[in-house]
Amino acid sequence: MVELKLLISSLDDPASVNIRAQLLKLAEFKELGVEFEGRPVMTFNDVALVTLSGELLEADRVDGFLDAELAVFLSRHEASSKMPSLLAHVPGNWTSRADAGGRPRRLCRAPAAALKEALKELAAQRSQLGLGSWQLGVEATHHGPFLERTPALFIEVGSGPEEWSNEAACLAVARAALRAATAKTSCRSVIGLGGPHYAPKFTQLILESEWGVSYIAPRYVVDELDEEVLRHALQRSVENVEALALDWKGLKGEQRRKAMEVAEALELRAVKVEELLKS
């Protein structure tokens, strides 16, 4: 039986609508004969395009649909900076707060290899489509939805209405989504700790090495992490996690000590990102 991968678009997200339109131009999607919330599901090979209404951050209800092995959410990114951006990340909440969907201290299953493929394709498309001035990167793990079964990632266009309607940017995300859903690759995987929300060190690690990154806990949540939530992250990673990768300069001294202690408790090595880049 073919294992499907879902590309999920929302009619209430302007970027998502435009990304979906680009997908329909890129590939010959045809109706599967199945509906989701009254709308036909379209397929291209083993990729299913699902259209829903409402916020993608609250789309927990897609979990397990068609027994899919991956869910890629096609989304807008909003930021007060209005920085033109091409971004990707795994959804989940590290702390007891779940202000933007999902559940407190719960993470979606993380497909590090698919995330790596998405980011690599975003980088390639940024160059090919004349988007060189746009920010490119992986974000820290944040927001909903929470999917118990289906591994998930977001690929996003940011950060305002002008960018959400940018045809080249939406095409870049559409191509990245297709690559993430169709690439038959694997990678070595780490969990990232430290640094800012927009994670340049981990972006570099993903793009310039053999390593993938399943989750990223930025500096602003590290003080609230404990062994329990990091063990949850280990268990929820699709690929086997080999280490905690530390953005060393992006952590305070006490946070570094805490990371080393938790790594030891989890029987993981803790290693600086710079060391992984050299390996």
Secondary structure, 3 states (H helix, E strand, C coil): CCCCEEEEEECCCHHHHHHHHHHHHHCCCEEEEEEECCEEEEEECCEEEEEECCCHHHCHHHCCHHHCCEEEEEEEEECCCCCCEEEEECCEECCCCCCCCCCCCEECCECHHHHHHHHHHHHHHHHHCCCCCCEEEEECCCCCCCCCCCCEEEEEEEECHHHHCCHHHHHHHHHHHHHHHHCCCCCEEEEEECCCCECHHHHHHHHHCCEEEEEEECHHHHCCCCHHHHHHHHHHECCCEEEEEECHHHCCHHHHHHHHHHHHHCCCEEEEHHHHHHC
